[in-house]
Amino acid sequence: MIPDPASNSVVEQPLSLARGNALNWQALMSLAEKQAVRFMHVCNCTNGQDSFHMSLWEGVPLREVISLTNPKENVRRVYYQSHHQENLAPFQSSLPLSQVLEEPPGQLPVILAYKMNGQPIPASHGGPVRMVVPGAYGSKSIKWVKRVILTNDHKSNDSDAELNNDPENPMKTRARFINAPKEIPSGKPAVLTGMAQVGVSGLKKVQYCIDPHRQSWPAEDPYRTKANWRDASILPPPTDWGGGLPGGKLPPTLQTDSATGKPIEWPLRYTIVHWAVLLPGLRPGSYDVCCRTIDGNGIAQPLPRTLLRTGFNILHVVNLVVKS
């Protein structure tokens, strides 16, 4: 953890191999004895249609490590880089220093994570240490963190920006189908299930609609606002969280009540929740089935942010054939 040699940043106590004081595993674990935090967070790609997984992360707030270096002057941003093969550029991302040092009440800190679901982070998921940035897409939470640079450069230097993505974009709220039947008999109910990713605006409802199949929705209503939307049921917190956690139980986290162990709110922001609906018996024919979220501000997906490259939230539409 060093000052940027290309800027005028002043850091009183850099941590580096050259100085013989680089942050190692033992030093990180020493910090973890008093500073460790845990929270659940989804892992996803900016433009990915489906989230990869939701995991329980444990780590040390990045601010605690930065404080060891005692920054003095001209530090406005934090660059961080992954381990990389020789002669190859590292994958890198960045954050404003203020975002690393302080978060609003109820929000989660940026952490150097060393555990995933109670176990050391596998190399395939970025171990031994990766960044986890709450509310951000996966390009901010880079794997195999090797170097942190404190700089006076105010601009981001994210590798993801080179792919025409907005690296500063917070996570969107969206719904997707998990089990959408392709064919069902007429007149009999059918189960429809899905997941919802809870983004920065929270989640109020998940809705679905069923309409006769058509090649395209009318151009004057691209977001299907005039469809016959109905509420689905958001499932409650599970009793078994899975993920290899002992007994499927959550340890104390920043998102749970210390007395009851239950989530402080539901759905939890920056996580995945499941939803379900029992479809009524339908007449024979071909139908379009669609799902969407209503966020905490009462805004329906894909609004308010519809641009691509700022997070995938296109309405999920599947075809359902009802046979006599």
C-alpha positions in Angstrom: 0.0 0.0 0.0 1.9 2.9 -1.4 1.5 6.5 -2.6 1.2 7.0 -6.3 4.6 7.8 -7.7 2.9 9.8 -10.5 1.1 12.2 -8.1 2.1 14.4 -5.2 0.5 12.2 -2.6 2.2 12.2 0.8 1.9 9.0 2.9 3.9 8.8 6.1 4.2 5.0 6.4 3.9 3.2 3.1 3.6 -0.6 3.3 5.7 -2.4 0.7 8.0 -5.4 0.1 10.8 -2.9 -0.6 10.5 -1.4 2.9 10.1 -4.9 4.4 6.7 -4.0 6.0 4.2 -5.1 3.3 0.9 -6.2 4.7 1.0 -10.0 5.0 -1.6 -12.6 6.1 -0.5 -12.5 9.7 -0.9 -8.7 9.9 -4.3 -8.9 8.3 -5.5 -11.5 10.7 -4.2 -9.4 13.6 -6.4 -6.6 12.4 -9.3 -9.0 11.9 -9.2 -10.0 15.6 -10.7 -6.6 16.4 -12.0 -5.2 13.1 -13.6 -8.1 11.2 -17.1 -7.5 9.8 -19.5 -9.8 7.9 -22.2 -9.2 5.4 -24.1 -10.8 2.6 -23.6 -9.5 -0.9 -24.5 -10.6 -4.4 -21.7 -11.2 -7.0 -22.6 -10.1 -10.5 -21.3 -8.6 -13.7 -22.4 -5.2 -15.0 -23.9 -6.6 -18.2 -24.7 -10.1 -17.0 -28.3 -11.3 -17.3 -28.1 -13.4 -14.1 -26.3 -12.9 -10.9 -23.5 -15.4 -10.2 -24.1 -16.1 -6.5 -24.8 -14.5 -3.1 -22.2 -15.1 -0.4 -21.5 -14.2 3.2 -18.2 -12.2 3.1 -15.9 -11.6 6.0 -13.1 -9.1 6.0 -11.4 -6.0 7.4 -12.7 -2.6 6.4 -10.2 -1.1 3.9 -10.1 2.1 5.9 -8.4 0.2 8.8 -5.6 -0.9 6.5 -5.2 2.6 4.9 -5.0 4.1 8.4 -1.8 2.1 9.0 -0.1 4.2 6.3 -1.1 7.5 7.9 -1.9 9.5 4.7 -0.9 13.1 5.1 -1.7 15.2 2.0 -3.0 15.1 -1.5 -4.9 11.8 -1.5 -8.2 11.9 -3.2 -8.6 8.4 -4.7 -7.7 4.8 -4.0 -6.5 2.6 -6.9 -6.3 -1.2 -6.3 -4.9 -3.9 -8.6 -5.0 -7.6 -8.9 -2.2 -10.1 -9.0 -1.2 -10.7 -12.7 1.2 -12.6 -14.8 4.5 -11.0 -15.6 4.3 -8.6 -18.6 0.5 -8.4 -18.4 -1.4 -5.4 -17.2 -3.2 -6.0 -13.9 -7.0 -5.7 -13.6 -7.6 -2.6 -11.6 -10.4 -0.5 -10.1 -10.7 2.6 -8.0 -12.8 4.4 -5.4 -12.9 7.9 -4.0 -11.0 8.0 -0.7 -14.1 9.4 1.1 -16.2 6.3 0.1 -13.6 4.0 1.6 -13.2 6.0 4.9 -16.9 6.6 5.6 -20.3 5.2 4.8 -23.8 6.5 5.7 -25.6 4.9 8.7 -27.0 1.5 7.7 -24.7 1.1 4.8 -21.8 -1.4 4.5 -18.1 -0.7 4.4 -15.6 -1.5 1.7 -13.6 -4.5 2.9 -10.6 -6.6 2.1 -12.3 -9.9 2.3 -10.6 -13.1 3.3 -13.5 -15.5 4.0 -16.5 -16.5 1.9 -19.3 -18.4 3.6 -17.2 -19.0 6.6 -14.2 -20.5 4.7 -11.1 -19.1 3.2 -11.9 -17.6 -0.2 -11.0 -20.1 -2.9 -8.6 -19.0 -5.6 -11.3 -19.3 -8.2 -13.3 -16.6 -6.3 -10.3 -14.3 -5.7 -8.6 -15.7 -2.7 -6.6 -15.3 -0.6 -7.9 -11.7 -0.4 -10.3 -9.8 -2.6 -12.0 -6.5 -2.5 -15.8 -6.4 -1.8 -17.4 -3.0 -2.5 -21.1 -2.9 -1.3 -23.6 -1.7 -3.8 -21.2 -2.0 -6.8 -21.0 -4.5 -9.6 -18.3 -7.2 -9.7 -15.7 -5.1 -11.5 -15.2 -3.0 -8.4 -14.8 -6.1 -6.2 -11.7 -7.3 -7.9 -10.0 -10.7 -7.1 -6.5 -11.5 -5.9 -5.8 -8.0 -4.6 -2.1 -7.3 -4.6 -1.5 -3.6 -4.5 -3.3 -0.5 -3.2 -2.2 2.9 -4.4 -3.1 6.2 -2.7 -3.3 8.9 -5.3 -4.2 12.6 -5.8 -5.5 11.8 -9.3 -9.3 12.4 -9.1 -10.1 10.2 -12.2 -11.0 6.6 -12.1 -8.7 4.1 -13.7 -11.0 1.1 -13.9 -10.3 -1.6 -16.4 -14.0 -2.1 -16.9 -14.3 1.4 -18.2 -12.2 0.3 -21.2 -15.1 -2.0 -22.1 -17.4 1.0 -22.5 -19.0 0.4 -19.1 -19.8 3.0 -16.4 -17.6 1.8 -13.5 -19.2 4.2 -11.0 -22.7 2.8 -11.6 -24.5 1.5 -8.5 -26.3 -1.9 -8.6 -29.8 -1.9 -10.2 -32.9 -3.7 -8.9 -34.3 -6.3 -11.3 -36.3 -9.6 -11.5 -35.5 -12.8 -13.4 -37.2 -16.1 -13.8 -35.6 -19.2 -12.4 -38.2 -21.8 -13.2 -40.4 -20.7 -16.1 -42.2 -23.6 -17.6 -42.2 -23.7 -21.4 -45.3 -25.8 -21.8 -48.3 -26.6 -19.4 -51.7 -28.2 -19.8 -54.7 -25.9 -20.0 -57.0 -25.4 -17.1 -54.4 -26.5 -14.5 -52.4 -24.2 -12.2 -48.6 -23.9 -12.6 -45.8 -22.7 -10.4 -43.6 -19.8 -11.6 -40.5 -18.9 -9.6 -37.7 -16.4 -9.9 -35.2 -14.2 -8.1 -34.8 -10.5 -7.6 -31.6 -8.6 -7.2 -32.0 -5.8 -4.7 -30.1 -2.8 -5.8 -29.4 0.7 -4.5 -33.1 1.7 -4.5 -34.3 -1.4 -2.6 -37.2 -3.6 -3.4 -40.9 -3.1 -2.7 -42.6 -5.6 -5.0 -42.1 -8.2 -7.7 -44.8 -8.4 -10.3 -45.6 -10.6 -13.3 -47.9 -10.4 -16.3 -49.3 -12.8 -18.9 -50.3 -11.6 -22.3 -51.1 -13.3 -25.6 -47.9 -13.9 -27.5 -46.9 -11.2 -30.0 -43.7 -10.6 -31.9 -43.0 -7.3 -30.2 -44.6 -5.0 -27.7 -46.0 -1.7 -29.2 -43.2 0.8 -29.7 -45.1 3.5 -27.8 -44.9 1.3 -24.6 -41.5 -0.4 -24.7 -41.5 -1.1 -20.9 -45.0 -2.8 -20.9 -46.4 -0.3 -18.5 -49.9 -1.1 -19.8 -49.7 -4.8 -19.3 -51.9 -6.5 -16.6 -49.3 -6.6 -13.9 -50.0 -8.6 -10.7 -48.0 -9.0 -7.5 -45.9 -12.1 -6.9 -45.0 -13.3 -3.4 -41.6 -12.4 -2.1 -40.4 -15.4 -0.1 -39.3 -14.8 3.6 -35.7 -15.2 4.8 -34.7 -18.8 4.6 -34.2 -20.9 7.7 -31.3 -22.7 6.0 -29.0 -20.2 4.2 -26.9 -23.0 2.6 -23.5 -22.0 1.2 -21.7 -24.5 3.4 -22.5 -22.6 6.6 -22.7 -24.9 9.6 -26.3 -25.9 10.0 -27.2 -23.4 7.3 -27.2 -20.7 10.1 -25.9 -17.2 9.7 -23.2 -16.0 12.2 -23.6 -12.4 13.4 -23.5 -9.9 10.5 -23.9 -6.2 10.0 -27.3 -7.0 8.4 -28.8 -9.1 11.3 -30.2 -8.3 14.7 -27.8 -9.3 17.4 -30.5 -10.6 19.7 -32.6 -12.6 17.2 -30.2 -13.3 14.4 -32.8 -12.3 11.9 -32.3 -9.8 9.0 -32.8 -6.2 10.2 -34.9 -5.5 7.0 -36.2 -7.7 4.3 -35.4 -7.8 1.5 -31.8 -7.0 2.2 -30.2 -4.4 -0.1 -27.5 -5.8 -2.4 -28.6 -9.4 -2.0 -30.8 -11.9 -3.9 -34.4 -12.8 -2.8 -36.7 -15.4 -4.3 -40.3 -15.0 -5.3 -43.0 -17.3 -6.5 -46.6 -17.3 -7.9 -49.2 -19.9 -8.7 -50.5 -19.2 -12.2 -54.2 -19.8 -12.7 -55.5 -22.3 -15.2 -55.1 -20.8 -18.7 -56.8 -21.4 -22.0 -54.9 -23.1 -24.8 -52.6 -20.7 -26.7 -49.2 -19.0 -26.7 -48.4 -16.4 -24.1 -45.7 -14.0 -23.1 -44.9 -14.1 -19.4 -42.9 -11.2 -18.0 -41.6 -10.2 -14.6 -40.4 -6.9 -13.1 -39.5 -5.2 -9.8 -40.9 -2.2 -8.2 -38.1 -0.6 -6.3 -38.2 1.2 -2.9 -39.0 4.5 -4.7 -42.0 2.9 -6.3 -40.4 2.9 -9.8 -40.9 -0.1 -12.1 -38.1 -1.9 -13.8 -36.3 -1.1 -16.1 -36.7 2.6 -15.1 -35.2 4.8 -13.9 -31.9 3.7 -15.5 -32.5 2.0 -18.8 -29.2 2.6 -20.6 -27.1 -0.5 -21.3 -23.5 -0.7 -20.0 -24.7 0.7 -16.7 -26.1 -2.5 -15.3 -28.4 -5.1 -16.9 -32.1 -4.7 -16.0 -34.0 -5.5 -19.3 -37.4 -7.0 -18.6 -37.3 -10.8 -18.6 -39.9 -12.2 -21.1 -40.4 -15.9 -21.8 -42.8 -17.8 -24.0 -45.4 -20.2 -22.5 -47.4 -22.6 -24.6 -50.6 -23.9 -23.0 -51.9 -27.1 -24.6 -55.3 -28.5 -24.5 
